[in-house]
Amino acid sequence: MQQGNARIFIICFFLLITLFILSCDSKTAEIWTDRSEVALYGEFFNTVQNQYKITVRYVEFPTAQITRQNSPDLIIASWLKNSSTAVTFKSLNNLFGNRKLARNIFYQRLLAVGRIDRTQYLLPVSFNIPALIFSRDRVNELSSQFTIDFDEIKKLSRSFNAETRGIYSRMGFSPLWNDRFLLTAAMLSGASFREADPLAWDAAALERSMVFISDWTNEINTGNQAEEDFTFKYFFEPPERLIHNGRILFSYIESNELFLLGDDRKNNLDFRWIMEQYRIPVTESTVYLGIPKKAKSAAAAGAFIQWFFRVETQRTLLEYSIANRINENIFGICGGFSALSPVTEHVYPLFYPELLGRMPPSEHFTLPNILPANWAAMKERIILPYLNDRAREDNAINAYPLERRLTDWMRMNR
């Protein structure tokens, strides 16, 4: 009898130890992220409270690494919204209300992307938008204080151009100088790249956008050969230097790069956001966060989320980044504008004075479609090279169309 009681005592003892260990584990949350600066955010959280602990692990494609035995408690990364979002992530509805998170603190269009039906699975963290930079001396030539559209770019470029017998000594702007401008043009034309098996798009709209670019090149800059000759001759210097020297008028840049330009590089530069037909495209690498369904420490993850999405928290993180010169490599929060509108519109200008009164109304933001998880690689290896070839009217384009390029690449990268 005593032996049986001893056995029961031992079993109960180990059960209590197990429960204690589990309760301790629930206080620690592991974050998987493709953003290195999240490690700083985790360290900060650990220092301002002692109830929970955050550990951070860098993972290039976090959702693809989740297994039954291996799952984080929180993911902060790009490309989280896809067809498996509702299967992968928990509902975050319980984070709102009762003095918790307020929905109206977020940019609403960004917030809506993370919602399926009435369930919020993902929360937006940061985003970027495209712009053109130019010399501040020419600011009076532009019609808007905030934005610029394609027609105005073409008009001002034509008047800026200087050429003799087809040889240019000055060129306002070429769409072929930056492949990401070609993608922006395609997106604004309704190319509508989106997740499928593996990718779908509006072929007619994509073709129209490339015809538009080709016509632009021929109409404004004589043709792509003249553009290539000019580029070869002068683009051994960075675009901002060419602007400063009066060699070019505009250069394409995205916000995460724009505000990382050092004072010596952005001296005497101004910028305008690209807007076409009242639409400002948000770039595809928007960062979101979510709690996986297999998370073991959802409470700790939730506490981190509540802390992270406070205006005062993000202001402190920005202050620390700038004081420790981390901002030299990373713009804003997670490499972009904060998804919290009060932070972007009122806090950012304190650290990036060029932004004071310069953020466009968010109703003009146009969000990309849901894209495949490997979109980043697909874009660099397939989409951008195709757009470059098509915009240059390369003869090989018909022999190697986008569909075949994509099929070949997928077969080699399974």
C-alpha positions in Angstrom: 0.0 0.0 0.0 2.8 2.3 0.9 4.5 1.4 -2.4 1.4 2.4 -4.3 1.2 5.7 -2.5 4.8 6.4 -3.2 4.2 5.7 -6.9 1.2 8.1 -6.9 3.3 10.7 -5.2 6.1 10.4 -7.7 3.6 10.6 -10.6 2.0 13.7 -9.1 5.4 15.2 -8.4 6.5 14.8 -12.1 3.1 16.1 -13.3 3.6 19.2 -11.2 7.1 19.7 -12.5 5.8 19.3 -16.1 3.1 21.8 -15.5 5.6 24.2 -14.0 7.9 23.9 -16.9 5.0 24.3 -19.4 3.8 27.4 -17.4 7.3 28.8 -17.6 7.6 28.1 -21.3 4.3 29.9 -21.9 6.0 33.1 -20.7 8.6 32.9 -23.5 7.6 33.6 -27.1 9.8 32.9 -30.1 9.5 35.2 -33.1 10.5 34.1 -36.6 11.2 37.0 -38.9 13.0 38.0 -42.1 13.6 41.5 -40.7 16.8 41.8 -38.7 15.6 44.8 -36.7 13.0 42.7 -35.0 15.8 41.5 -32.7 16.1 45.0 -31.4 12.3 45.2 -30.8 12.5 41.9 -28.8 15.4 43.1 -26.7 13.5 46.3 -25.9 10.4 44.4 -24.9 12.4 42.2 -22.5 13.8 45.2 -20.7 10.6 47.2 -20.2 8.7 44.3 -18.5 9.5 41.1 -16.6 6.4 39.0 -17.1 7.2 37.7 -20.6 10.4 37.1 -22.6 10.9 37.3 -26.4 13.5 35.4 -28.4 14.0 36.2 -32.1 15.2 33.9 -34.9 15.9 34.9 -38.5 14.1 32.8 -41.0 14.0 33.7 -44.7 10.6 32.2 -45.5 9.0 31.7 -42.1 5.6 30.1 -43.0 7.3 27.5 -45.2 9.4 26.3 -42.2 6.5 25.6 -39.9 6.1 21.9 -39.0 4.2 19.9 -36.4 7.3 19.8 -34.1 8.7 23.2 -35.0 6.6 26.4 -34.9 7.2 29.9 -33.6 4.8 31.9 -31.4 4.8 34.9 -33.7 5.9 35.6 -37.3 6.8 39.1 -38.6 7.6 39.0 -42.3 6.5 39.8 -45.8 4.3 37.5 -48.0 2.2 36.2 -45.1 -1.2 36.7 -46.8 -1.9 33.8 -49.1 -4.4 31.0 -49.6 -3.3 29.2 -46.4 -3.5 32.2 -44.1 -6.6 31.1 -42.3 -5.1 27.6 -41.9 -1.8 28.8 -40.6 -2.7 31.6 -38.2 -4.9 32.2 -35.2 -7.6 34.8 -35.0 -6.4 38.1 -33.6 -9.9 39.4 -32.9 -9.4 39.1 -29.1 -6.6 41.7 -29.3 -9.2 44.5 -30.1 -11.5 46.3 -27.7 -11.6 46.6 -23.9 -8.7 49.0 -23.8 -6.6 46.8 -26.1 -5.8 47.6 -29.7 -8.0 50.2 -31.5 -8.7 49.3 -35.2 -8.8 53.0 -36.1 -5.1 53.5 -35.3 -4.1 51.4 -38.4 -4.2 52.4 -42.0 -7.5 50.8 -42.8 -6.7 49.5 -46.3 -3.6 47.8 -44.9 -5.6 46.3 -42.0 -8.2 44.9 -44.3 -5.6 42.8 -46.2 -5.1 40.8 -43.0 -8.8 40.1 -42.5 -10.8 37.2 -44.0 -14.5 37.6 -43.6 -14.8 39.1 -40.1 -11.7 37.5 -38.7 -8.4 39.4 -38.4 -5.6 36.9 -38.9 -2.7 39.3 -39.7 -1.8 42.8 -38.6 0.1 45.2 -40.8 3.5 46.4 -39.5 5.1 48.5 -42.3 4.8 49.5 -45.9 6.6 51.5 -48.7 5.5 53.5 -51.7 7.4 54.7 -54.8 8.7 58.1 -55.6 10.8 60.2 -58.0 13.7 62.3 -56.8 14.8 65.5 -58.6 16.7 68.7 -58.0 15.1 71.1 -55.5 15.9 73.9 -57.9 13.1 72.7 -60.2 10.4 72.4 -57.6 8.4 75.2 -59.1 8.1 73.4 -62.4 5.9 70.6 -60.8 2.2 71.0 -60.5 1.7 69.2 -57.2 3.5 69.5 -53.8 3.0 65.8 -53.1 2.6 63.6 -56.2 3.5 63.3 -59.9 1.9 61.2 -62.6 3.2 59.7 -65.8 2.0 62.5 -68.1 3.8 65.1 -66.1 7.0 63.0 -66.0 6.9 62.7 -69.8 6.2 66.4 -70.3 9.0 67.6 -68.0 11.4 65.1 -69.4 10.8 66.1 -73.0 11.5 69.8 -72.2 14.6 68.8 -70.2 16.1 66.6 -72.9 19.1 67.9 -74.9 20.3 66.0 -77.9 22.2 66.5 -81.2 21.6 64.1 -84.1 20.2 61.5 -81.7 23.0 61.8 -79.1 21.8 63.0 -75.8 23.8 65.1 -73.4 20.8 65.4 -71.0 17.9 63.1 -70.6 15.0 63.8 -68.3 13.9 60.2 -67.4 13.9 56.7 -68.9 11.5 54.0 -67.7 14.3 51.5 -68.5 16.7 53.0 -65.8 15.0 51.0 -63.1 13.1 47.7 -63.6 11.0 48.4 -60.5 9.6 51.4 -62.3 8.5 49.0 -65.0 6.8 46.8 -62.4 5.1 49.9 -60.9 3.8 50.9 -64.3 2.5 47.3 -64.9 0.8 47.3 -61.5 -0.9 50.7 -62.1 -2.0 49.5 -65.5 -3.9 46.6 -64.0 -1.4 43.7 -64.7 -2.8 42.3 -61.4 -0.1 39.7 -60.5 -1.7 37.3 -58.0 -1.3 34.0 -56.3 -2.4 31.0 -58.4 -0.7 27.8 -59.4 1.8 29.4 -59.0 1.0 32.9 -60.5 -1.7 34.6 -62.6 -2.0 38.0 -64.2 -4.0 40.0 -66.6 -2.1 39.4 -69.8 -3.9 42.1 -71.8 -3.2 44.8 -69.2 0.4 43.7 -68.9 0.9 44.0 -72.6 -0.8 47.5 -72.6 1.6 48.7 -69.9 4.6 47.5 -71.9 3.3 49.1 -75.1 2.9 52.3 -73.1 6.5 52.1 -71.9 7.8 51.4 -75.4 5.8 54.3 -76.9 7.2 56.5 -74.0 10.7 55.6 -74.9 10.2 56.2 -78.7 8.2 59.4 -78.2 10.3 61.1 -75.6 13.8 59.7 -75.9 14.0 58.7 -79.6 14.3 55.0 -78.8 15.8 52.5 -76.4 19.2 52.5 -78.3 19.5 56.3 -77.5 18.6 55.5 -73.9 21.2 52.7 -73.7 23.9 54.9 -75.2 23.2 57.6 -72.7 23.1 55.1 -69.8 26.4 53.6 -70.8 28.0 57.0 -71.1 26.9 58.6 -67.9 25.6 56.1 -65.4 28.9 55.3 -63.9 27.8 57.9 -61.3 24.8 57.3 -58.9 21.5 58.9 -60.1 21.4 61.6 -57.3 24.8 62.8 -58.6 23.6 62.9 -62.1 20.6 65.0 -60.9 22.9 67.3 -59.0 25.1 67.7 -62.2 22.0 68.5 -64.4 22.6 65.3 -66.5 19.1 63.8 -65.7 15.9 65.2 -64.3 14.3 62.3 -62.4 15.3 59.0 -60.8 13.0 56.3 -59.5 13.3 55.4 -55.8 11.2 53.7 -53.1 10.6 55.2 -49.7 12.7 52.7 -47.8 15.7 53.8 -49.9 14.8 57.5 -50.2 15.1 58.1 -46.5 18.3 56.2 -46.1 20.2 58.6 -48.4 22.9 60.3 -46.5 22.9 64.1 -46.2 25.7 64.4 -48.7 23.7 62.3 -51.3 20.3 63.9 -50.8 21.6 67.5 -50.6 19.4 69.7 -52.7 17.0 66.9 -53.6 13.3 66.9 -53.4 10.8 64.1 -54.2 7.2 63.4 -55.3 5.2 60.2 -54.7 4.1 58.5 -57.9 0.4 58.6 -58.4 -1.6 57.6 -61.5 -5.3 58.1 -61.7 -5.4 59.0 -58.0 -3.7 55.7 -57.1 -0.5 55.4 -55.2 0.8 51.8 -55.3 2.0 50.2 -52.1 5.0 48.0 -52.8 4.5 44.3 -52.5 6.9 43.7 -49.6 4.5 45.0 -47.0 5.4 43.5 -43.6 2.6 41.8 -41.5 2.6 39.8 -38.3 0.5 36.8 -37.1 0.4 34.1 -34.4 0.6 30.6 -35.9 -2.1 28.1 -34.7 0.7 25.9 -33.4 2.1 28.6 -31.2 2.8 27.4 -27.6 3.1 30.9 -26.1 0.3 32.8 -27.6 -0.1 34.9 -24.4 3.4 36.1 -24.6 3.1 36.8 -28.3 -0.1 38.7 -27.7 1.6 40.8 -25.0 4.4 41.7 -27.4 1.8 42.7 -30.0 -0.1 44.9 -27.6 3.2 46.6 -26.6 4.6 47.0 -30.1 1.5 48.7 -31.5 1.5 51.6 -29.1 2.4 55.0 -30.5 4.8 55.7 -27.7 6.6 52.3 -28.2 7.3 53.0 -31.8 8.5 56.5 -31.1 10.9 55.0 -28.5 12.1 52.4 -31.0 12.7 55.2 -33.6 14.6 57.3 -31.0 16.8 54.4 -30.0 17.5 53.5 -33.7 18.6 57.0 -34.5 20.6 57.5 -31.3 22.5 54.3 -32.0 22.8 55.0 -35.8 20.8 51.9 -36.7 18.7 54.1 -38.9 21.6 54.4 -41.3 20.7 51.0 -42.6 17.0 50.7 -41.7 14.2 53.1 -42.5 11.5 53.6 -39.9 9.8 50.6 -38.4 10.6 47.3 -40.0 12.1 49.1 -43.0 9.2 51.3 -43.9 6.4 53.6 -42.9 4.5 52.4 -39.8 1.1 50.8 -40.4 0.0 53.0 -37.5 -1.2 56.2 -39.1 -0.4 58.5 -36.1 3.2 57.2 -36.0 3.8 57.8 -39.8 2.0 61.1 -39.9 3.0 62.7 -36.6 6.1 60.8 -35.2 8.1 60.2 -38.4 8.5 63.9 -39.3 10.3 64.4 -36.0 13.0 62.0 -37.3 12.6 62.5 -41.0 11.8 66.3 -41.4 11.3 65.9 -45.2 8.1 64.1 -44.4 6.5 67.0 -42.6 3.1 67.4 -44.3 4.2 65.2 -47.2 2.3 62.0 -46.6 -0.5 61.6 -49.2 -4.1 60.7 -48.1 -4.3 57.0 -47.4 -7.5 56.7 -49.5 -5.1 56.8 -52.6 -3.2 53.8 -51.5 -3.6 50.8 -53.8 -2.6 47.5 -52.2 -1.1 44.6 -54.3 -3.0 41.4 -54.7 -2.3 38.3 -52.6 1.0 37.0 -54.0 2.8 33.6 -53.7 5.1 33.1 -50.8 8.1 32.9 -53.2 7.1 36.1 -55.0 10.4 37.9 -54.0 12.5 35.3 -55.8 10.0 35.0 -58.6 10.0 38.8 -59.2 13.8 39.1 -59.3 14.4 36.0 -61.5 11.4 36.1 -63.8 9.1 39.1 -63.7 11.6 42.0 -63.8 13.9 40.4 -66.5 10.8 39.8 -68.6 9.5 43.3 -68.2 13.0 44.6 -69.1 13.1 42.5 -72.3 9.6 43.4 -73.3 10.1 47.1 -72.7 13.1 47.0 -74.9 11.2 45.1 -77.6 13.8 42.4 -77.5 13.3 40.0 -80.5 13.7 37.0 -78.2 10.6 38.0 -76.2 8.2 36.1 -78.5 10.4 33.0 -78.4 10.5 33.1 -74.6 7.2 34.5 -73.2 6.5 35.0 -69.6 4.4 31.8 -69.2 7.3 29.6 -70.4 9.9 31.5 -68.3 7.7 30.9 -65.2 7.2 27.2 -66.0 10.9 26.6 -66.6 11.8 28.4 -63.4 9.3 26.6 -61.3 10.5 23.2 -62.6 14.1 24.0 -61.7 13.1 25.4 -58.2 10.7 22.9 -56.8 
